[in-house]
Amino acid sequence: MVQVQVPDLSGRETPLPGVIITALPFDRDSILSLLETRASRPRPHTRALDSLFQAFRGPFLAFAQVAWEMDQLRRKRDTLAAEQQGASSPAARGELGARLAAIEDSLRSLEPGLAARRRSLGAARDSLLPRMDRLRADVEEWERSTFAGYDSVVRMVTRSRFSEGLADTTDARGWVRLVLPSAGWRVFIRAPDLEDPNAQWYWNLPVTGDTLRLTPANARHLPRY
């Protein structure tokens, strides 16, 4: 069994549903590293993209945190409204009504800040994304050329080991069950960083027991070039 947890926008580690976990009978990173050493030039534009990513993260996170807070309040409001409808006494309905009114006040107080942050995010998109897209296009071309032989190497490795990779998608609690045919397998996954659209959590770990929990503590935090 494998579970994935990543920080939500409050910083709390939360199970991540709907992501693909792949088990492989080899270390994919070692193959990629070998191919990269043979490239005619290093990965391009990393410093420029790092700078652009950092500039974009601020307005993105400012907007996302307020939007997330408002979404949590709306969920709580809907739950309380359902409870109020089923309340058995006027006192209970009144108490729930007061809590609902407080949530509505909180939502109204957050709306101007959300609008301001949306404008800042829009300005950052207009300013930064065109440059990101141009640089990323060059990176993608470099990756196509550099890693063109990856599939051939993988076919050779899997044939020699008489075993191909396995994959499945995490459930609502972030769990997936993979039945591995032998020892020596590794788990590979990329998961989004909810606080940064240009970053990701990355795992490529050996399977050493019946249960493996993937968290930021055993992940690599990588830019999405």
N, C-alpha and C positions, 0 to 999 in steps of 0.2 A: 504494500500500500504506500502511496506517495501523496502528500498534501502540500499545497502551495499557499503561502501567506505573504502578503505584501502590505506595506503601510497604506492606510486610507488617508484622506485629506486632514484628518485630525492627528495623524501620526501613529494610530493604533494598528497593529498587525491584524489583518483581516483575511479570512479564507478567500481565495480567488477562483470563482467558477468559470467554466467555459474556455479554459486554455488547454492547448495540446501539450501533453508530456510524451516525449519520445524516449524509448530505451534502445540503446545501440550496443552491439557487441565489440565496439572499438571506441577509441578516443578521437572524436571528430576534430578537436582543437589541434591535435598533433598533426593531422593531415593538412588543415588549413595553414598552420604555421610553416610547414614544409613548403607548401605552394607559395606562401608569401615571401619566403626567403629567396625564391627564384624569380620574383617579379623584377621587371626592368627599372622600376622606381618605387619608392615607398608610397603608402596610402596618402593621397593628396588632400590638402586643405584642412587638415585636422585642427590646426590652431585657429584658423579663420572661422571654422564652424563651431568650435568650442566657444569662441567669443560671441558669436551670434546666438548660440543656444543660451548662454548665460544672460544675454540681454533680453531674450524672449521669456525666460523662465519667470522673471519678476512679475510682469503684468499678467502672465498666464496664471500663476499661483494666486495672486491677489484676487483675480476674478473667480477662479475655481473654488477657493476656500469659502467665499461668501455665497456662491451658488450652492455649494454643498451644504452649508449651514442652513440655507433657506429650504433646501430639499428635505433635510432632516426635520425641520420644524413643520413642514407640510405633512410629512408622514405621521408625525406625532399628533398634529391637528386632526387628521383623518381618523386616527385610532380613537382619540378622545371623543370625536363626534359620534362614532359608532357606539362607544360606551354610553354616551349621553342618551342616545335614542333608546338604549336598553335599560337605562337606570330605573330602579323600582320605586324611588321616592323623590319628592320635590327637592329635598335637601341635597341628595346626590346629584340631581340634574343641575342644581344651582352651583354646586362646587365645581362640577365639570365645565359648566358654562363660563365660570370665572377663569378657569385655566385656559379655555379656548380663547377668550378675549385677550388674555395676556400673550398668547402665541400670535394672534392676529396683530397686536401692537408691535411685537418683535418683527414680524414680517414687514410691516409697513415701514419700520425704522431702518430696515436693511435695504429697502428698494433703491433709495437714492445712491447709496454706496455701490450697489451692484451695477446701476446704470453708468456711474462714473468709471468703474473698473472695466465695464464692457467697452466703453469708448477708448480707454487706454489700451486695451487688448487689441481692438480693431486697428488703432494707429500702429502698434507694434507689428501686427501682421502685415499691414501695407508697407511698412518700412523694411522689415527684416526677411519676410518669407521669400520675396523674389530673389534675393541674394543667396539664401539658403538653397533654394531650388536649383539655381545655376551651379553652385558648388557640388551639391549632391548628385547632379547629373554626371559630373566628371568622376565622382567617387564610384557611382554605379558602373560606369564604363570600365574603370580600373578593376572593380571586383569581377565583372564578367570576364575580363581578360586574365586576371590573376588566378581565379578559381575555376577556370574552364575545365581543368582536368579532375576536379573533385569527384564527379559521378563515376568516372572510370576507376579511380583509386578505390572508391567505396565498393563498387561491384567486385573488384579483385579481392578485397578484404573479406567481404561477406561470403564469397564463393569458397575462399580458403577455410572459413570457419563454419560453413554449412548453416549459416544463420543470418537472417535479415532483421532489420529493426522492427520494433513494435511501437504502436502509438495509441493513445486514447485521450479523451477530454475530461477534465475535472468536473465533478458534480457540484451541486449547490453549496456544499461544504468545503469545496476545494480539494476533494479526494479523488484519486483514481486507483484502480487495481490493475496491475500489470503482472502477468504470469510469465516469468523468465525461464527459459529452458535450461540454463546452466549458470555457473558463476562467471565473473569477469565482465559483467555488463555495467553500463553507465547510463545515467539519466540526463537528458538534455532538454532544456526549456528556456524560452524567452518570455518574459512577462512585462506588461507595461508598468512604468513608474507613474502612478496616478498624480504625482506632483510635478511632473515634467514630461511633456509630450515628445521631447527629443532625447529621452533617456530610457533605459530599460534595465530590468533585473535579469541576470543571466546565470544559469546553473549548468554545469557539466561535471557531475559527481559520480563516483563509483557507488554501486549498490552493495552495501555491506551487511544488510539485515533485512528483516521482514517489513520494517516501517522506516520511511525516509520523509522527514519534514524539511521542506525547502522554505527558507526564510531569508531576510536580508543578512543574517549572521553568516550564512554559508553561501551567499551569492556574490557575484561580481556586478558592480553598478557601472554600466557602460553607456557611452553616447550612442545615439542612433544615427550614424553617418549615412 
